[in-house]
Amino acid sequence: MTREVEGERLVTRHILEQTRRNGDASRRASIVSRKKVDGLDRQVDLLDRTVKDQTKSLPVVLAETLSEMQRERDGR
């Protein structure tokens, strides 16, 4: 009977240790995933701002290009 109790204690300790290790690994994986998502969010935000800036400046760039083309054509 004493051996059975001691065996059960060993099994219980082993299960508790494995549960702790798995919990730690899960937390680490969750932190790494969160950091990757945060980094991706920042990249998407930067890309969004860049596209918006380019969209705003496009009419000016087109107007300058057309004016330059017209000056070149009139100068010939």
Contacts in CASP RR format, 6 or more apart in sequence:
PFRMAT RR
TARGET T0000
AUTHOR 0000-0000-0000
METHOD contacts of the structure
MODEL  1
MTREVEGERLVTRHILEQTRRNGDASRRASIVSRKKVDGLDRQVDLLDRT
VKDQTKSLPVVLAETLSEMQRERDGR
END
